[in-house]
Amino acid sequence: FAVYNYLLDITTWNKSIRRGFIQVKITDYNGNTIESEMNNEASTFQQYKRVKILTGFYQDIEKISKISLTFSTKTLIGPKHKLRILQM
């Protein structure tokens, strides 16, 4: 199976450090949506620090109309928080 990769640069706005996982969904102009394969390692997000995340998909979408991100702490210990994205 071919895997199509996208490199995301994310800058966050949270004052406190956040650790967790990013799930990416890409939608084309016909409404077809594909979901990324989740990375097994949690990323660390700090205020105004850029993080690069490599995401993989089993399909390629030529004309992207929408990208959505979901932040999850998954099985990490601690309360659930929001991740505020400043730039992507």
Phi, psi and omega in degrees: 000139177274143176241129178258128185251144173232139177257120180257133170255119183237130173245128184256164186246351181299141177285323180269154177291137176239137174240134179175197187239146177249126173254130184245134173239134179242134180238138177264180184290345177270358180092002178286132182237136173236152184242141181287158172277129186288136176290143182280346182253136178288143175264153177252128182243125178239156182301129177062016177256130181279135178240133176258129181234127177266121179246147181239142179229149178273354176229159176249141176244125184284311183244099183279129177255333184208140173236128177237142180243140174236126179260134180220142174272352177050248184257010178292146181282138178126172182288159178278139181229163172269153174249119182265116182270125177269320182208145176221000000 
